[in-house]
Structure formats: C-alpha cells, structure tokens
Amino acid sequence: MEDENIRKIWKNHIASKAGKTGVALGILLLVVLPFQANAIRFGTIDTTHTYAGALIIEGFVSFSGTKDVFCSGTLVSPRVFLTAAECPYIMNLLGFSVDHVFVSFTTNVLADRKSWIPVTGYAIYPGFKTEPSVFTTKNDWATFILSKPVRNIPTATLAPVGYLDQLFSAGQLRGATFTTVGYGMDADFAIDGTRKAGTAGFLNLDEIWLFMNGNANLGASGPCYGDSGGPTIYNDGNRELVVALVS
C-alpha cells in the first residue's frame, strides 16, 4: 500500500513531462535568491502549516553543532512524508540507517521528543541526479514512509501538474509571493527545532526551477540548511497549494 501511495503521488503530481515545462509542476525545485545563509531567515514561528514537518536523524550533528534536525518536508498522505532526495542520499553517505530516522510535525520538534514518529523506509525518485552545481540537480524528490498514520493533521494539497506554467503564461506570477516553511537554520546559523515560515517574491520560472527573491532588505525571507525538502506554498485566494520543494 505504501509503494502504491508513492506511485500515485509521483504519477499524479510529479512525473508528467508533457510540454516544454511539464516537469515544472508537479513538484518544482526551488532556489531562493540572493544566496544568503540566513534561512528561513527572518521568518516567524509557524503554527499554521501543520502538515510541514521535520526529518530528524538521531545522532546527526551539523557543522554548526545543531543536533538531530536534518531536513524538512510535507505530509502528503497519512503515512507518506515528501521531501528532497538529497536528504536520504546524504543520510546514506553519512552512514545513518532508517532506524535512526524520525518525522515530527510539532511546532518545536526538539522540545517534544514524544512527537517523533519512526519511519519504516524511503524511496528516492528514479532519475535523481546531483552535481556540484545546484542547477544540474534533477528529480530531487523522495518520500519516507511513517510507521503509523498521522490522523490529527490535514495533509497538504499539491498543485496539479503544469499549475505554475499556467499562471506564468497568464501573467499571474508577476508580483506573486510565496510562503516557504521549514525547520532550518536562522540568521545566526542556529537550528532551534522550531517550524518557521517566511515569504519571498517571484523572480523567474524555467523547466524545473522556481526562482524567488529572498532579499531581506525588501522584507523577504528564504530557506537554508535544514529547510531542504520543505514546502513552498502559493495562495490563489481560495486555498493554499504546495507548488515547490526547497532544494
């Protein structure tokens, strides 16, 4: 059943390649410009997007000394946690097994260890490719399977394939803003385990990348280490849709 859920998610929301920008959504990869290491920098504590969670690796220590919090992601079905493929990829390089991996959706995951949900496995999207240049990273999507279903949190609504392409063609992305959610580093390179959200403006769109302006001087914010895999959200006036993943 878990594998079938993964196939449905990828088939319905990611895998279409029709048209010039057919992979654009499904799930887009996200780059925030300018590149500053202050992430979800200048964001605020987020209690609204409860489907955004943290990927926790017990025993992981970041270069800044922060423990456990590794990536961010999104609950897309009661037992499926969507994140970036780079997260399990790097997890493997570091030698961690799924026995040390948990997911939590609480506001502060380091303050509430009882909220940590074990995972039973993961799947990296076929064709994932990473290179030294971020712009050559492809298919940066993965899913972790939770050991038990999450029933007390509504799942995210993923935008349909081609959604951003349609908005772009209609000129509706000009001046648009997006919300990015994650548990990553702040302006002081610290992770305190708290889910934060910030906003950034539209900059550009190509086949697989959504570029956004995260210039703090303009009141914007954006993701950094630990926010990889977290959702980027667009509000169409009626509902919020997850339109991108942080890569």
Secondary structure per residue as TSV (DSSP state, phi and psi in degrees):
chain	resnum	aa	ss	phi	psi
A	1	M	-	360.0	-41.6
A	2	E	H	-61.3	-45.6
A	3	D	H	-61.2	-37.2
A	4	E	H	-66.4	-39.0
A	5	N	H	-60.3	-44.1
A	6	I	H	-61.7	-45.6
A	7	R	H	-60.7	-40.3
A	8	K	H	-66.0	-42.6
A	9	I	H	-61.7	-49.2
A	10	W	H	-65.0	-41.6
A	11	K	H	-65.1	-43.5
A	12	N	H	-84.7	-25.9
A	13	H	H	-125.0	-10.7
A	14	I	T	-126.5	-42.8
A	15	A	-	-82.1	-6.8
A	16	S	-	-64.8	135.9
A	17	K	-	-123.4	18.5
A	18	A	-	-71.6	134.0
A	19	G	S	81.7	172.6
A	20	K	T	-61.6	-39.8
A	21	T	T	-118.9	37.7
A	22	G	T	-64.3	-24.9
A	23	V	T	-87.0	-3.2
A	24	A	S	-62.7	-33.9
A	25	L	S	-167.3	128.9
A	26	G	S	24.6	-125.8
A	27	I	S	-112.1	126.4
A	28	L	E	-91.9	152.7
A	29	L	E	-88.8	150.5
A	30	L	E	-124.2	133.8
A	31	V	E	-124.0	132.6
A	32	V	E	-104.8	129.3
A	33	L	E	-116.5	150.2
A	34	P	S	-71.8	163.4
A	35	F	-	-78.7	101.6
A	36	Q	-	-125.8	146.4
A	37	A	S	-92.7	51.4
A	38	N	-	-128.6	83.1
A	39	A	T	-122.3	-179.6
A	40	I	T	-46.7	85.8
A	41	R	T	-66.9	136.0
A	42	F	T	59.8	19.3
A	43	G	-	-78.0	175.2
A	44	T	E	-121.5	156.2
A	45	I	E	-56.7	132.7
A	46	D	-	-114.2	115.6
A	47	T	S	-109.4	3.8
A	48	T	S	-90.7	-47.3
A	49	H	-	-89.8	73.9
A	50	T	T	-69.9	-15.7
A	51	Y	T	-79.1	-8.8
A	52	A	E	-85.2	125.6
A	53	G	E	-129.4	174.4
A	54	A	E	-106.4	139.4
A	55	L	E	-94.1	117.9
A	56	I	E	-111.5	131.4
A	57	I	E	-116.4	110.2
A	58	E	E	-64.7	123.9
A	59	G	E	98.7	-9.9
A	60	F	E	-73.7	136.4
A	61	V	E	-128.6	122.7
A	62	S	-	-78.1	171.2
A	63	F	T	-63.6	-19.8
A	64	S	T	-90.6	-1.7
A	65	G	S	94.9	-4.7
A	66	T	-	-70.7	137.8
A	67	K	E	-105.0	148.9
A	68	D	E	77.5	-52.4
A	69	V	E	-68.9	124.9
A	70	F	E	-116.9	-49.0
A	71	C	E	-147.4	-179.3
A	72	S	E	-124.3	172.3
A	73	G	E	-176.0	-168.3
A	74	T	E	-137.6	136.2
A	75	L	E	-79.9	114.2
A	76	V	E	-110.5	-12.9
A	77	S	E	-156.0	166.2
A	78	P	T	-53.5	-25.7
A	79	R	T	-122.7	8.9
A	80	V	E	-117.0	122.7
A	81	F	E	-111.7	115.0
A	82	L	E	-91.1	131.1
A	83	T	E	-149.0	-169.1
A	84	A	-	-87.0	143.7
A	85	A	T	-63.5	-27.6
A	86	E	H	-60.4	-25.1
A	87	C	H	-67.7	-56.2
A	88	P	H	-67.7	-28.9
A	89	Y	H	-60.9	-49.3
A	90	I	H	-71.0	-35.7
A	91	M	H	-54.3	-44.6
A	92	N	H	-65.0	-42.0
A	93	L	H	-61.2	-32.7
A	94	L	T	-83.1	-8.1
A	95	G	T	86.5	17.7
A	96	F	-	-90.3	138.1
A	97	S	-	-99.1	169.5
A	98	V	G	-65.3	-15.7
A	99	D	G	-62.9	-18.9
A	100	H	G	-105.3	7.8
A	101	V	E	-108.4	136.6
A	102	F	E	-138.9	163.5
A	103	V	E	-130.6	140.6
A	104	S	E	-139.0	146.5
A	105	F	-	-117.5	10.8
A	106	T	S	-77.0	164.5
A	107	T	S	-64.8	-39.6
A	108	N	B	-127.6	106.6
A	109	V	S	-76.2	-23.8
A	110	L	S	-81.1	-19.5
A	111	A	S	-91.2	-6.8
A	112	D	-	-139.6	74.8
A	113	R	G	-63.3	-26.5
A	114	K	G	-64.5	-17.4
A	115	S	G	-82.9	-7.6
A	116	W	-	-70.8	125.3
A	117	I	E	-105.4	122.9
A	118	P	E	-64.2	157.6
A	119	V	E	-110.5	155.4
A	120	T	E	-107.7	-10.1
A	121	G	E	170.6	-179.2
A	122	Y	E	-152.7	164.4
A	123	A	E	-140.2	131.0
A	124	I	E	-96.6	134.5
A	125	Y	-	-57.9	132.2
A	126	P	T	-58.4	136.4
A	127	G	T	93.2	1.2
A	128	F	-	-56.9	132.8
A	129	K	B	-142.9	128.7
A	130	T	-	-124.5	141.0
A	131	E	-	-133.9	168.4
A	132	P	S	-55.6	-34.5
A	133	S	S	-87.4	127.4
A	134	V	G	-59.2	-28.6
A	135	F	G	-75.2	-6.9
A	136	T	G	-102.9	1.6
A	137	T	-	-68.5	132.7
A	138	K	B	-129.8	149.6
A	139	N	-	52.3	48.6
A	140	D	-	-85.1	63.4
A	141	W	-	-131.9	141.7
A	142	A	E	-151.8	161.7
A	143	T	E	-132.0	140.4
A	144	F	E	-109.0	141.5
A	145	I	E	-98.1	125.3
A	146	L	E	-80.0	150.1
A	147	S	S	-71.4	-19.1
A	148	K	S	-146.7	151.6
A	149	P	-	-71.8	145.6
A	150	V	-	-96.0	113.0
A	151	R	-	-105.8	-16.7
A	152	N	S	-95.4	6.7
A	153	I	S	-128.8	129.3
A	154	P	-	-68.6	142.1
A	155	T	-	-76.9	158.1
A	156	A	-	-72.4	156.0
A	157	T	-	-100.1	115.4
A	158	L	B	-84.3	138.5
A	159	A	-	-66.6	147.6
A	160	P	-	-70.5	159.2
A	161	V	T	-56.1	133.1
A	162	G	T	84.5	4.3
A	163	Y	H	-61.5	-50.7
A	164	L	H	-67.3	-31.9
A	165	D	H	-59.2	-43.4
A	166	Q	H	-64.8	-43.3
A	167	L	H	-63.4	-40.5
A	168	F	H	-63.4	-46.1
A	169	S	H	-62.4	-32.4
A	170	A	T	-86.0	0.5
A	171	G	T	75.5	15.4
A	172	Q	-	-88.3	-6.4
A	173	L	S	-87.5	-15.4
A	174	R	T	-64.0	117.9
A	175	G	T	84.2	1.4
A	176	A	-	-72.7	151.5
A	177	T	E	-121.0	153.3
A	178	F	E	-128.6	152.4
A	179	T	E	-107.9	130.3
A	180	T	E	-114.4	135.7
A	181	V	E	-125.6	137.8
A	182	G	E	-174.7	178.2
A	183	Y	-	-113.2	20.1
A	184	G	-	-81.5	-168.8
A	185	M	-	-67.0	148.2
A	186	D	-	-97.5	-166.3
A	187	A	T	-64.7	-18.3
A	188	D	T	-100.7	15.9
A	189	F	S	61.2	31.7
A	190	A	-	-114.7	145.7
A	191	I	-	-118.0	118.0
A	192	D	-	-103.4	6.4
A	193	G	S	84.8	6.1
A	194	T	B	-97.5	135.9
A	195	R	-	-73.0	129.5
A	196	K	E	-128.6	155.6
A	197	A	E	-131.9	146.9
A	198	G	E	-147.7	172.0
A	199	T	E	-123.7	152.0
A	200	A	E	-147.0	156.3
A	201	G	E	-95.7	156.2
A	202	F	E	-65.9	137.4
A	203	L	E	-119.5	-52.0
A	204	N	E	-163.7	164.7
A	205	L	E	-140.6	131.0
A	206	D	-	-131.0	-157.1
A	207	E	S	-59.6	-42.4
A	208	I	S	-127.6	-7.5
A	209	W	E	-113.2	135.9
A	210	L	E	-105.3	116.6
A	211	F	E	-97.8	135.2
A	212	M	E	-131.4	152.7
A	213	N	E	-92.2	110.3
A	214	G	-	-104.6	30.3
A	215	N	-	-65.8	114.5
A	216	A	G	-63.6	-26.7
A	217	N	G	-67.3	-17.4
A	218	L	G	-100.4	10.4
A	219	G	T	83.1	12.6
A	220	A	-	-93.1	174.2
A	221	S	-	-149.5	173.6
A	222	G	-	-169.7	172.8
A	223	P	-	-85.3	165.8
A	224	C	-	-151.9	-156.5
A	225	Y	T	-56.6	131.2
A	226	G	T	95.5	-16.4
A	227	D	-	-93.4	-6.8
A	228	S	T	-54.4	134.8
A	229	G	T	88.5	-12.3
A	230	G	-	-70.5	159.2
A	231	P	E	-80.9	146.0
A	232	T	E	-113.2	130.8
A	233	I	E	-121.4	137.8
A	234	Y	E	-119.6	131.6
A	235	N	E	-101.7	116.9
A	236	D	-	-88.6	9.0
A	237	G	S	100.2	-20.3
A	238	N	S	-118.7	-29.9
A	239	R	-	-157.6	164.2
A	240	E	E	-101.5	133.0
A	241	L	E	-122.6	135.8
A	242	V	E	-78.2	115.4
A	243	V	E	-112.2	-8.8
A	244	A	E	-156.4	159.9
A	245	L	E	-116.6	144.3
A	246	V	E	-73.9	130.7
A	247	S	-	-127.2	360.0
